[in-house]
Amino acid sequence: MLTQEVSDLLCLPNFVTVEDLSIKMVETLLKRAQYFKNGGQVPCLDKPTYCVNMFFENSTRTHTSFEMAERKLNITELPFNPSQSSVKKGETLYDTLFTMDAIGVDFAVIRHPENEYYKKLIDLTKEQHLDIGLINAGDGSGQHPSQSLLDMMTIYEQFGYFKGLKVAIVGDITNSRVAKSNMQLLTRLGAKVYFSGPKYWYSSEFDEYGQYGAVDEILPEMDAIILLRVQHERHGEDSNEETFSAAEYHEKYGLNHVRYAHLKKNAIIMHPGPVNRGVEWADDLVEAPKSRFYTQMQNGVFVRMAMIEAVLRGRKLGGLE
């Protein structure tokens, strides 16, 4: 049985950005996720609850772990494939959700290529008849709240605190929604954020969250390293895409054996996936002792359970309040 304070903190009508979360809410979500991971009892839904996972970009980890989280919470998921839907006929995202709401879907998990797609939808729900919960599974190069929270859970499991930890985010930062969510949340939690990777994938707008440094200078000082995938699909004409070399990138910025050997004894390496083996991370180091890639994927299920529960309580779904 949750205390009233915890129940109040686990209460959001929509879960779309880490910017909406207070530090207490983050702490409560992480504790709740840990509770589920340790075998804690899931909330009892005394009313049928339905969801739809709408992924307009490809996904393995986020999509399947949301599905697993929903099944563990005894929520019925309706299948949805954008390529076989009326989206192909020009239907808007609002009208697709309007349909889902009409047939009885309670909340939608959405990944979409448009940054902040959810803002228009939330504004429209205030003006029109749409009444469906939104959980953001990634918007363009904007936010990725579930990945950020599972990363926080993974770091907290290793160290037990955030204040003063040195965390490096390395790689294609400009195009990474993971980087943006993590730099915001880590800074608010008291960690010291550092950036590295190609300078042309770094922007001065990130200076408020941390400092940029050469990869070989900062990595030996880091407690946690978050490697980022090179996101070729988001690179425009002026992004050095035509001259990109995987081997050169790995030599200059990748986590290779030499850099691995210079890491702190208790340092951990993370990655949101999918991993480009041999590019940002040496193939045979993806499952090395300092790697927490497998743990991140495990934690993703339990964090997403906590996120979904917060929306259920925020919308009084399944009999939860």
C-alpha positions in Angstrom: 0.0 0.0 0.0 1.5 3.3 -1.1 1.6 6.2 1.3 -0.4 9.3 0.3 2.9 11.3 -0.3 4.2 8.6 -2.7 0.8 8.2 -4.4 0.7 12.0 -4.9 4.2 12.0 -6.4 3.4 9.1 -8.7 0.7 11.1 -10.4 0.9 12.6 -13.9 -1.8 13.0 -16.6 0.9 12.7 -19.3 4.6 11.7 -19.2 6.3 13.6 -21.9 9.6 15.3 -20.7 12.0 15.1 -17.8 11.5 18.9 -17.5 8.1 18.2 -15.9 9.6 16.2 -13.0 10.6 17.5 -9.6 13.6 15.9 -8.0 11.3 14.2 -5.5 9.3 12.8 -8.4 12.5 11.4 -9.9 13.6 9.9 -6.6 10.1 8.3 -6.1 10.0 6.9 -9.7 13.5 5.3 -9.3 12.5 3.8 -5.9 9.3 2.5 -7.4 11.2 1.0 -10.4 13.6 -0.7 -7.9 10.7 -2.0 -6.0 9.3 -3.7 -9.1 12.8 -5.0 -10.0 13.0 -6.6 -6.6 9.8 -8.5 -7.1 7.4 -6.0 -5.5 3.7 -6.4 -6.0 2.3 -4.6 -9.0 -0.8 -2.4 -8.5 -4.1 -4.3 -8.8 -6.2 -2.9 -11.6 -9.8 -3.5 -10.8 -11.0 -2.0 -14.1 -9.9 -3.0 -17.6 -7.1 -0.7 -19.0 -6.1 -0.4 -22.6 -3.1 1.1 -24.3 -1.6 1.5 -27.8 2.1 1.8 -28.7 2.5 4.1 -31.7 6.1 4.0 -33.0 6.6 6.2 -36.1 10.4 5.5 -35.9 12.1 2.1 -35.6 12.8 0.8 -32.1 13.8 -2.5 -30.4 14.6 -1.8 -26.7 12.1 1.0 -26.0 9.2 -0.6 -27.9 9.6 -4.1 -26.5 10.3 -3.0 -22.9 7.1 -0.8 -22.9 5.3 -3.9 -24.1 6.8 -6.0 -21.3 6.0 -3.3 -18.8 2.4 -3.2 -19.9 2.0 -6.9 -19.7 3.6 -7.0 -16.2 1.0 -4.4 -15.2 -1.8 -6.5 -16.7 -2.7 -3.8 -19.3 -4.2 -4.9 -22.6 -2.2 -3.5 -25.6 -3.8 -2.9 -29.0 -1.5 -3.6 -31.9 -0.7 -0.6 -34.1 1.5 -0.5 -37.2 1.9 3.0 -38.8 2.7 1.5 -42.2 -0.7 -0.3 -42.2 -2.7 2.5 -40.7 -4.6 5.5 -42.1 -1.5 7.5 -41.4 -0.5 6.3 -44.9 -3.6 8.0 -46.2 -2.7 11.3 -44.6 -4.4 11.0 -41.3 -3.0 13.3 -38.6 -1.6 12.2 -35.3 -4.4 14.0 -33.6 -7.0 12.1 -35.6 -5.4 8.8 -35.0 -5.4 9.4 -31.3 -9.0 10.7 -31.6 -9.9 7.3 -33.0 -8.0 5.5 -30.2 -9.8 7.5 -27.6 -13.2 6.8 -29.2 -12.7 3.1 -29.2 -11.7 3.0 -25.5 -7.9 3.3 -25.4 -6.7 4.9 -22.1 -3.2 5.9 -23.0 -0.8 5.9 -25.9 3.0 5.5 -25.9 4.3 7.4 -28.8 7.7 7.8 -30.6 7.6 10.4 -33.3 10.2 12.2 -35.5 8.8 15.6 -34.7 10.4 17.5 -31.8 7.8 18.3 -29.1 4.9 16.7 -31.0 3.2 16.3 -27.7 2.8 20.0 -27.0 0.2 20.5 -29.8 -1.7 17.4 -28.7 -1.8 18.4 -25.0 -3.0 21.9 -26.1 -5.7 20.4 -28.3 -7.0 18.2 -25.5 -7.8 21.3 -23.6 -9.8 22.8 -26.5 -11.4 19.7 -28.0 -12.7 16.3 -27.0 -9.5 14.2 -26.9 -9.0 12.5 -23.5 -6.2 10.1 -23.7 -2.9 9.8 -21.7 0.4 10.4 -23.6 3.7 8.8 -22.8 6.6 10.1 -24.8 8.9 7.3 -26.1 11.1 9.8 -27.9 10.5 12.9 -30.0 13.0 13.7 -32.8 16.1 15.1 -31.2 14.2 16.4 -28.3 13.4 14.3 -25.3 13.6 10.6 -24.2 12.3 10.5 -20.6 12.2 6.8 -20.2 15.7 6.2 -21.4 16.9 9.0 -19.1 15.2 7.6 -16.1 16.6 4.1 -16.7 20.0 5.6 -17.1 19.6 7.4 -13.7 18.5 4.1 -12.2 21.5 2.3 -13.5 23.9 5.0 -12.2 22.2 5.1 -8.8 22.4 1.3 -8.5 26.1 1.5 -9.0 27.0 4.5 -6.8 24.0 5.1 -4.5 24.1 8.9 -5.1 24.4 11.5 -7.9 25.9 14.6 -6.2 29.4 15.2 -7.3 29.6 12.2 -9.7 31.4 12.9 -12.9 29.5 11.8 -16.0 30.6 12.1 -19.6 28.3 12.1 -22.6 30.3 11.3 -25.7 29.4 11.3 -29.3 26.6 12.7 -31.5 25.2 15.1 -28.9 23.4 17.6 -31.1 21.2 14.9 -32.6 20.6 12.9 -29.4 17.4 13.1 -27.4 19.1 10.9 -24.8 21.9 13.4 -24.4 19.4 16.3 -23.9 17.3 14.5 -21.3 20.3 13.2 -19.4 22.2 16.5 -19.3 19.2 18.2 -17.9 18.4 15.5 -15.3 22.0 14.8 -14.2 22.6 18.5 -13.6 19.5 18.9 -11.5 20.5 15.8 -9.5 23.9 17.3 -8.7 26.2 15.4 -11.0 29.0 17.1 -12.9 28.4 16.7 -16.7 31.2 16.6 -19.3 30.9 16.4 -23.0 33.2 15.0 -25.7 33.1 13.8 -29.3 33.3 15.7 -32.6 33.1 19.4 -32.1 30.7 19.7 -35.1 28.2 17.7 -33.1 28.4 20.0 -30.1 26.6 23.3 -29.5 27.2 26.1 -27.1 23.6 25.7 -25.9 24.9 22.7 -23.9 27.4 24.8 -21.9 24.9 25.6 -19.2 24.9 21.8 -18.3 28.6 21.0 -18.5 31.9 21.5 -20.2 33.4 20.1 -23.3 36.8 18.3 -23.2 39.0 16.0 -25.3 38.0 12.4 -24.9 41.4 11.2 -23.8 41.7 13.9 -21.2 38.3 13.5 -19.5 37.5 9.8 -19.6 40.1 8.7 -17.0 38.4 11.1 -14.5 34.8 9.9 -15.1 32.6 7.8 -12.9 30.2 7.1 -15.7 30.5 7.3 -19.5 27.4 7.5 -21.7 28.3 6.7 -25.3 26.0 7.8 -28.0 25.2 6.3 -31.4 26.1 8.2 -34.4 22.7 9.2 -35.8 23.3 9.2 -39.5 19.5 9.5 -40.2 19.4 12.9 -38.6 22.4 14.4 -40.3 21.8 17.1 -42.9 23.8 18.2 -45.9 26.3 20.3 -43.7 27.0 17.6 -41.2 30.2 15.9 -42.5 28.1 12.8 -43.3 29.7 12.3 -46.8 33.2 12.1 -45.3 32.3 10.1 -42.2 34.6 7.1 -41.6 33.6 4.5 -38.9 37.2 3.5 -38.4 38.4 7.1 -38.0 35.6 7.9 -35.6 36.4 4.9 -33.5 40.1 5.9 -33.4 39.4 9.5 -32.4 36.4 9.1 -30.1 35.4 5.5 -29.6 35.8 3.4 -26.4 38.7 1.2 -27.4 41.0 -1.0 -25.3 43.5 1.7 -24.6 40.8 4.1 -23.3 39.1 1.3 -21.4 42.4 0.4 -19.6 42.6 4.0 -18.3 39.2 4.2 -16.8 38.7 4.5 -13.1 38.4 1.1 -11.3 34.7 1.5 -10.5 33.7 3.4 -13.6 30.8 2.2 -15.7 30.0 2.5 -19.4 26.5 3.0 -20.7 24.8 3.3 -24.1 21.2 3.9 -25.1 21.4 1.4 -28.0 21.5 0.3 -30.7 25.2 0.0 -30.5 27.3 0.5 -33.6 30.0 -2.1 -32.6 33.4 -1.0 -33.7 32.4 2.7 -34.0 31.5 4.2 -30.6 32.3 1.0 -28.7 34.8 -1.7 -29.5 32.9 -4.9 -30.3 34.5 -7.1 -27.6 34.0 -4.4 -24.9 30.2 -4.1 -25.2 29.9 -6.9 -22.6 33.1 -6.1 -20.6 33.0 -5.9 -16.8 32.5 -2.2 -16.7 29.7 -2.3 -19.2 26.1 -1.7 -17.9 24.4 -2.0 -21.3 22.6 -5.2 -20.3 21.6 -3.7 -16.9 20.2 -0.7 -18.7 17.9 -2.8 -20.8 16.7 -4.7 -17.7 16.1 -1.5 -15.9 14.1 -0.1 -18.8 11.2 -2.5 -18.1 10.9 -1.5 -14.4 11.3 2.3 -15.0 8.6 2.1 -17.7 6.3 0.3 -15.3 6.7 3.1 -12.8 6.1 5.7 -15.6 2.9 4.0 -16.7 1.7 3.6 -13.1 2.2 7.4 -12.7 -0.1 8.1 -15.7 -2.6 5.5 -14.5 -2.8 7.3 -11.1 -2.7 10.7 -12.7 -5.7 9.8 -14.9 -7.4 7.6 -12.3 -7.3 4.6 -14.6 -7.7 1.0 -13.6 -9.3 2.1 -10.4 -6.0 3.6 -9.2 -6.0 7.0 -7.4 
